[in-house]
Amino acid sequence: MKDKLMLKRLLPYVIFVLGVIAGATFFLPAVSYEGETFTGIDIALGKELINVDFLGIEDVTEAVLPMNMYAIVPYAAPIFAGIFTLVFKRGNTFALAMFVLSGALFFMIGDYVDVEVTILGESELYSVEWNIAYGALIGALASIMAAIGEMLHISMSDKQ
C-alpha cells in the first residue's frame, strides 16, 4: 500500500521529466538527407540552405527549410502535457492525448518537412525523402513512455 502511494506521488514528476526530455530533443538532429542533418530548431523555425545572388542585386536562387508548425508541435506538446500532469495531480486524458500526438508526429517528422526553392522570384515546395535522425527517435520514445506513465497515472487516480 505504501509503495502504491509513493508511486502515485512520484509518477507526475517522472512524466514531467519525460516530457521535458522529449521537448529538449529540439536541439538534437531530427532529420537527415545524404549526410546532411538538421536539428529540430532548423526544421521547426526554418533555416536558409542556399542563397545565390548576382552582385548583391537580386536573389537568383535560394533554398530554405520554411518555418513549420507541424514540426513545432511534437516538441512543445510533451512539455505542456508534463506541466498539465504536474498542475492537475489527478490523471489527465488531455495530457495523454498530447503525449500520443507528439509521439506520432515525431515518427512522421520527415513526411511534413519540405524544402522551398526560389529561382528568380518564383517559389516552389519540394518533398525530400528524409531519414529520421536519433533526436526525433529519442523524442518519440520519451513521449510514448510518458503516455504509458500517464495511462498508469489515470488508472491510479480513477481508483480513489
C-alpha positions as CSV (number, residue, x, y, z in Angstrom):
1,M,0.0,0.0,0.0
2,K,2.8,2.4,0.9
3,D,4.6,1.6,-2.4
4,K,1.5,2.5,-4.4
5,L,1.2,5.8,-2.6
6,M,4.8,6.5,-3.2
7,L,4.4,5.7,-6.9
8,K,1.3,7.8,-7.2
9,R,3.2,10.8,-5.7
10,L,6.3,10.3,-7.8
11,L,4.7,9.4,-11.2
12,P,3.7,13.0,-12.2
13,Y,7.3,14.1,-11.8
14,V,8.6,11.2,-13.8
15,I,6.1,12.0,-16.5
16,F,7.1,15.7,-16.5
17,V,10.8,14.8,-16.8
18,L,10.0,12.5,-19.8
19,G,8.0,15.4,-21.4
20,V,11.0,17.7,-20.9
21,I,13.3,15.2,-22.4
22,A,11.0,14.8,-25.4
23,G,10.9,18.6,-25.8
24,A,14.7,19.0,-25.4
25,T,15.3,16.9,-28.4
26,F,14.5,20.2,-30.2
27,F,18.3,20.8,-30.1
28,L,19.2,17.3,-31.5
29,P,19.3,16.1,-35.1
30,A,15.7,15.4,-36.3
31,V,16.1,14.5,-40.0
32,S,18.9,13.8,-42.3
33,Y,19.4,13.5,-46.1
34,E,22.6,12.4,-47.9
35,G,24.8,13.1,-44.9
36,E,23.3,16.4,-44.0
37,T,21.5,16.5,-40.7
38,F,19.1,19.2,-39.5
39,T,18.0,19.8,-35.9
40,G,14.5,20.3,-34.6
41,I,15.3,24.0,-34.5
42,D,16.2,24.0,-38.2
43,I,13.0,22.2,-39.3
44,A,10.6,23.9,-36.9
45,L,11.8,27.5,-37.1
46,G,13.3,27.5,-40.6
47,K,16.8,27.6,-42.0
48,E,18.4,29.0,-45.1
49,L,20.2,26.3,-47.0
50,I,21.5,28.1,-50.1
51,N,21.4,31.7,-51.2
52,V,23.0,32.7,-54.5
53,D,22.8,36.3,-55.6
54,F,24.3,38.1,-58.5
55,L,26.5,41.0,-57.4
56,G,24.2,41.6,-54.4
57,I,21.5,43.0,-56.6
58,E,18.9,40.2,-56.5
59,D,18.4,36.8,-55.1
60,V,18.9,34.5,-58.0
61,T,18.5,31.2,-56.2
62,E,17.5,30.4,-52.6
63,A,16.7,27.2,-50.8
64,V,15.2,27.2,-47.3
65,L,13.5,25.0,-44.8
66,P,10.5,27.2,-44.1
67,M,9.0,27.5,-40.6
68,N,6.8,24.5,-40.0
69,M,4.0,24.4,-37.3
70,Y,3.7,20.6,-37.7
71,A,7.4,20.4,-36.6
72,I,6.9,22.7,-33.6
73,V,4.0,20.6,-32.2
74,P,5.9,17.4,-31.3
75,Y,8.5,19.4,-29.4
76,A,6.1,21.7,-27.5
77,A,3.3,19.3,-26.8
78,P,5.1,17.0,-24.4
79,I,6.4,19.9,-22.3
80,F,2.9,21.3,-21.9
81,A,1.5,17.8,-21.2
82,G,4.1,17.4,-18.5
83,I,3.1,20.7,-17.0
84,F,-0.6,19.7,-17.0
85,T,0.3,16.5,-15.3
86,L,2.1,18.4,-12.5
87,V,-0.6,21.1,-12.1
88,F,-3.5,18.7,-12.1
89,K,-2.4,16.0,-9.7
90,R,-5.0,13.5,-10.9
91,G,-4.6,11.7,-14.2
92,N,-5.3,13.8,-17.2
93,T,-6.6,12.5,-20.5
94,F,-5.7,15.7,-22.3
95,A,-2.1,15.3,-21.4
96,L,-2.3,11.6,-22.5
97,A,-3.6,12.8,-25.9
98,M,-0.8,15.3,-26.2
99,F,1.9,12.7,-25.5
100,V,0.4,10.3,-28.0
101,L,0.1,13.1,-30.7
102,S,3.7,14.1,-30.0
103,G,5.0,10.6,-30.3
104,A,3.1,10.0,-33.6
105,L,4.4,13.3,-35.1
106,F,8.0,12.5,-34.1
107,F,7.8,9.3,-36.1
108,M,6.2,11.1,-39.1
109,I,8.5,14.2,-38.9
110,G,10.2,13.6,-42.3
111,D,6.8,13.5,-44.0
112,Y,5.9,17.1,-43.5
113,V,9.2,18.8,-43.8
114,D,9.7,20.3,-47.3
115,V,12.3,22.5,-49.0
116,E,11.2,25.7,-50.5
117,V,13.3,26.7,-53.6
118,T,13.0,30.1,-55.1
119,I,14.5,30.8,-58.5
120,L,14.3,34.3,-59.9
121,G,11.4,35.2,-57.6
122,E,9.3,32.0,-58.2
123,S,8.9,29.7,-55.3
124,E,8.1,26.0,-55.2
125,L,8.0,23.4,-52.4
126,Y,9.8,20.1,-52.9
127,S,9.4,17.0,-50.9
128,V,12.5,15.2,-49.7
129,E,12.9,11.6,-48.7
130,W,14.2,12.4,-45.2
131,N,15.6,9.9,-42.8
132,I,14.6,10.2,-39.2
133,A,17.7,11.1,-37.0
134,Y,18.3,10.0,-33.5
135,G,16.9,13.1,-31.9
136,A,13.4,12.5,-33.3
137,L,13.6,8.9,-32.2
138,I,14.5,9.8,-28.6
139,G,11.7,12.4,-28.6
140,A,9.2,9.8,-29.8
141,L,10.3,7.2,-27.3
142,A,10.2,9.7,-24.4
143,S,6.7,10.8,-25.5
144,I,5.5,7.2,-25.7
145,M,7.0,6.3,-22.3
146,A,5.3,9.5,-20.8
147,A,2.0,8.4,-22.4
148,I,2.3,5.0,-20.8
149,G,3.1,6.7,-17.5
150,E,0.1,9.0,-17.9
151,M,-2.2,5.9,-18.5
152,L,-0.9,4.4,-15.3
153,H,-1.4,7.8,-13.6
154,I,-5.0,8.0,-14.9
155,S,-5.8,4.4,-13.7
156,M,-4.4,5.1,-10.3
157,S,-6.4,8.3,-10.0
158,D,-9.6,6.7,-11.0
159,K,-9.3,4.1,-8.3
160,Q,-9.7,6.6,-5.5
